[in-house]
Amino acid sequence: MDGQGLRGSGEAPKTVSRVDLLLVAAAVIAIICANVGVVRALDVALDAVHDQPAVTTALNR
């Protein structure tokens, strides 16, 4: 044993931190895309509801 233990040359923590940053960035992008998708779905649903004549009449009263 050379006293370095499981770390080896010390490059592993840098690689892990890069991977962690990439995973965090991917998660943030996925959350943003999901939120945009939810907003668009709600927008489409509301447009469909507002296109109904009975709903439009009730809302205009």
C-alpha positions in Angstrom: 0.0 0.0 0.0 1.3 3.4 -0.8 -0.9 5.2 1.7 -3.4 6.7 -0.8 -6.2 4.3 0.1 -9.1 4.0 -2.2 -8.6 7.5 -3.8 -5.8 6.3 -6.1 -4.2 9.3 -7.9 -6.8 11.8 -6.7 -8.4 12.2 -10.2 -11.5 10.4 -9.2 -13.0 13.1 -7.0 -12.7 15.7 -9.9 -14.4 13.3 -12.3 -17.1 12.5 -9.8 -17.7 16.2 -9.2 -18.0 16.8 -13.0 -20.4 14.0 -13.2 -22.4 15.3 -10.3 -22.5 18.8 -11.9 -23.7 17.2 -15.2 -26.4 15.3 -13.3 -27.6 18.4 -11.5 -27.6 20.4 -14.8 -29.6 17.6 -16.5 -32.1 17.5 -13.6 -32.6 21.3 -13.7 -33.1 21.1 -17.4 -35.6 18.3 -17.0 -37.5 20.1 -14.3 -37.7 23.3 -16.5 -38.9 21.2 -19.5 -41.5 19.5 -17.4 -42.8 22.8 -16.0 -43.0 24.2 -19.6 -44.8 21.1 -20.6 -47.3 21.5 -17.7 -47.9 25.1 -18.5 -48.5 24.4 -22.2 -50.8 21.5 -21.3 -52.8 23.8 -19.0 -52.9 26.5 -21.7 -54.2 24.0 -24.2 -56.8 22.7 -21.7 -57.9 26.3 -20.8 -58.2 27.2 -24.5 -60.3 24.1 -25.1 -62.6 25.0 -22.1 -62.9 28.6 -23.3 -63.9 27.5 -26.8 -67.0 25.8 -25.3 -70.0 28.1 -25.9 -71.7 27.4 -22.6 -68.5 28.1 -20.7 -67.9 31.3 -22.6 -71.5 32.5 -22.0 -71.2 31.7 -18.3 -67.9 33.5 -18.0 -69.2 36.6 -19.9 -72.2 37.1 -17.5 
